[in-house]
Amino acid sequence: MNFLFRTLLALVTLTGALTSTPGASAQTLPVFVLNSLDASVSVIDPVSWKEVKRIPTGKEPHHFYLTPDEKSLIIANALSDSLTFIDPRTAEVQRTVRGILDPYQLRFSPDMKWFVTVANRLNHVDIYRWENNTPTLVKRIATGKTPSHLWIDSRSTTIYATMQDSDELVAIDLPTQTLKWRSKTGRMPADVFGTPDDRFLLIGLTGGEGVEVYDVTGAAPKLTQFIKTGKGAHAFRAAGDKRHVYVSNRVADTISKIDFQSMTAVDQYPAPSGPDCMDLSADGKTIFVASRWAQKLSVIDTTTRKVVRQIKVGKSPHGVWTLDHAPRQ
């Protein structure tokens, strides 16, 4: 009987290594990678560093976001006009919400009352009210060409969105759902990141070699400086210390670390084969980045500044996310 009990206990422990339960080690929480051209999500076990599961999604999934109750991870399926909800701890599919038109990138307002998406191919921003874990469309706002990424200020009053193919940044007043202003940027603006004090916006120029910095405290944005990081500056990820932010340089195959107190690049890391979206481990020691052109997840040690492993995933990996992450700001 003791042998049988020990055997069953071992099986339960092995099964629970990935699914995790409250109180389980954060090391067992999976890393998710969106495979944009495979319509799937790769689930990576951070202990064995193997793909243990592949979840079908809608067509062209590009970005993730956690729901306000932190019980679901939302996958935005741009070409399927749908959202897939999965459990961030167990990697089980929970439900699919359809009728969300072209959700390319998505974000909740900090007060968790609003859910916002950009329609990358249809040139608009959609504002939804979020109630009972359900999005209800409130306003559709026409924008410039190819809206790309979103940022919402800490007071939940202003939405900022980049326009990838018309080289613009637009600001939308969230309470009234109206366009506040429109401003030209450098070539192919992609991700946008706001400093904790809401004073500055950083914009990655995928068509350039670095990051533009705008002061947005006035009636119109003011370009204050340019930070050279590398060709194809694209996606941001906060370092979790409220002082630094990482940016992936998709053409240069590097990741730069920016100090947004001095607004300078203070460090750089190798990131092979078209680094795109990133996540950062809770202790800040590991960067997970999608190597888009190699169909791999690359794992970077921030202490040694080296790529320590790569895991094969699906075609055109884009978004990367784990619940075991450093603070987002």
N, C-alpha and C positions, 0 to 999 in steps of 0.2 A: 504493500500500500504506500509506503514512504517513497519507494522508487517511482511508482505511478504518479504520485503527487509532485515529485520533483520534475518529472518529465513534462507533465501538464503545465507546471509553473514556468519551465523554460520556454515552452511553446508560446504561452501567453506573453512572456517578456519579449520574445522575438517578434511576435505579431505587433506588439505595441511600440516597437522601436521607431516606426515611422508615424503611426497614427497619433501618438502622444495623448496624454490626458492632463487635466489641470494638475500642476505640481511636478510634471515630468520635466526632464532636462531640456533646456532650449536647444541643445545640440540635436535633438530628434525632430525638430520642426523642419518640414521640407522647404527646399528652395524651388520656386516655380520659374519656368522660362517659357515665354510665349513664342511659338513658332509661327510667324506670320504667314508664310507661304504653305504651311502644312495644315493650317486650321486646327491647331492642337496646342496643348500645354505639356511640357516635359516636367515631371516631378522628380527632383533630385534628392536622394538621401545624403545628408551632410556628414554621415558617419562613414559609409562605404564609398561615397562620391560616385554613385552610379545612378543612371536613370532607372527608376523602379516602376514608373507608370507613365503612360501618355494619355491625356484626356482629350477627346474630340471636342472642338468648340465650333462656333460659327466661322464663316470665311473672314480671313485677314484680321485676326486678333492682334492688337498692337499695344495696349496699355492696361494696367491693373489699378484698382483702388479698393481700399478696405471700407466696408460699410461703417456707419457711426456706432453701431452696437458691437463692432469688431468680431462678428460671428460669420461674416461672409467676405470673400474676396471677389470683387467684380471684375470680369473680363469683358472688355469692349470689343465686339465683333463688328468691324466697320462695314464690310460688304454684306453681312447677313442682317444688318439693322437689328441687332439683338445684344443682350447682356447675359453672360453666363455667370452664375453664382456658385462658388465652390467653398468648401470648408477649409480655412487656412491652416488648420491643424491636422486634419485627416486626409485632405485632398479628395474628398468625396463631392460629386456634383450635387447641388441642392435644388436648383431650378434654372429656368431660362425665361427671361423677359423679352418679348418681341415688340416691334413697333417703335424702337428707339432709332431714329433715322441717322445712319452713318456715324456711329459713335467712334471716332478715331482716338481722341484723348479725352480724359474725364477727370473730374475733381469735385470734392465736396467743399463747401464753404467752411471756414473754421467753426462757425456756430452750428454747423451740421443741419441747417435748415434748407440749404439749396444744393442741388446736384446739377453740375454743368458739363456739357459735352461740346466738342467741336466736330463739325462735319467737314473733314478734310477734302473730300471730293465734291461736296455740294455747297461749300462756301457760306456756312452760317454757324452761329453759336446758339445752342439750345439751353434754356434755363428751366429746370424742373424744380417743383416743390417736393421735398422728401418727407413723406408721412407714412407711418406704418410699414416701413421698409419698401415703399413703392414710389417710383417717380411719376409725377404728374406734370405734363408740359404746361408752362406758364407763358413763355415767350420765345419766339424764334427770331433771331436778329441777323440780318444779312451783313456780311463782312467783306473784307478784301478776298483776294484769291488764295485758296488753299490754307485755311486756318490750321495751325499746327499744334501749339501747346498753350496751356493755361496756367495762370497764377491768380490767386485771390488773396487780397490783403488780410491782415490779421483781424481786422474789425468787421470783416464780411460785408464791406461796402463797395468794393471795386473789383471787377474781373479784368484781367489783362490777357490778351490773346495775340500771338504772333501770326502774321500772314506770310507763309513761306514763299509764295510765288509772286506776291505784289510788294514784297519787302516793306512791310508795315507792322506797327504795333498799334492795337486799338485798346481803348479802355471803355468798359461798360459799367454804368451805375447799377449796382445790384438791387437796391430797394425799388427803383423805378423801372428797371430793365430797359434803359435807354443808353444810346451811344454817347459817351462823354467827349472823346476826342480820338483823332487818328493821326499817327505820326510816321514818317518815313524812317527806315532803319538801313543797316548794311545788307549785304546779299544773303538771301535765304535764311532768315531768322528761324530758329527752331525752338529749343526749350527756353523758358523764362523763369527766373528765380528772384524772389524778393527778400531783402534783408529783414531781420527781425523787427527793426524799428519802422518798417514800411517806407523808408526814405528812398532806397535805391532799388532798381530792377537791373538784373544782369541778363543779357540776351546772348545766347550762343549763335554765332554766324556760321552755318554749315557751308555757305558759299565763301567764307573768308578764312582768317587764320586766328580768330580769337573771340573775345567777349566784349560787347558794348555795355557800358554802364550809364544808366539814366537816372537822374534825380526826378522823382515823380511827386514831389511835395507841392508843386505849384499848379497853376491852372492848365499848363501844358508840360509835357516831359522835356527835360533838358539833358542832352548828351554831355556827360562830364569827362569821360575818358574811354580809352580802348586798352584792353588787357590782352597782349599777345600770348596765346597758349599753344596753338598748333593748328594745322589745316583741318577744316571740317569740324570746328567746335560745335557740339550738338546737344548733349543731355547733361543735366545737373543732378547732383545728389549731395544734400547737406552732410557735413561731417559729424553732426550731432553735438557740437560744442558751441553753437551760436556765433562762431567766428569764421569758420572755414567751409568751403563748398568745393566739391569735385566737379570737373567738367570733362566729358569724353571728347577727344579729338578724333573724329571718325576716319579722316584721311591720313592724319599723322600717325595713327596707331599708338596713341598715348592717352593718358589721363593726367590732367593738371589739377593741382590743389591751389585754390585761390583764398587768400586772406581778405575778407571783405571789410576789414577795418583799414587796412592800408591799400586795398584794391590792387594787389599785386599777386602774380603767380609765385608761390613759394616752394613748390615741390612738383615732381613729375614722376610718372610710373609707366612702364611699358604695358601696352594693352593691344595684343595682336588682332589683325584681321577685321578691321572696322568696328571698333568698340562703340556700343550704342548705349542703351539704358543700363543703369547700375543699381545695386543695393549694397548696403554696408552692414556688416555684422554688428551685433549689439556692443561688443567691446571695441569696435572701431579698427580692429586689426586685419580685417579681410574685406576686400572689395569683390563682389560678384558682378561680372559684366558680360553682356551678350557680345560675342565676337561674330558679328552678323554675316561676314563673308565666308567664315569657316564652318558654320553650323555647329558652334561650340559655345559652352559656358566657360569663361576663363575665370580663374580664382587667383587673386593677387594678394600677396602678403604686404601690408603697408609698412611694416618694419624693415623688411629686407628689400622692398621695392622690386620684387620678382614675381613672375607668374609661377605659381607652385603646382597648378594642375589645370587640365582642360577636360571637359566632359562633352561627349558628342550628344547633340540634341537634334531638333528638326531643322527644316529649311528656313532661312532668314530669321534667326532668333532676334527678338526685339526687346520686349519687356522682361525684367527680372525682379523678383520680389520674394521676401521671406518675412514671417512674423517675428523672427529673432533678429530684429534690426535696431540700429542706432536711431536716436530721435531724428525726425524728418526736418527739424529746423535747429 
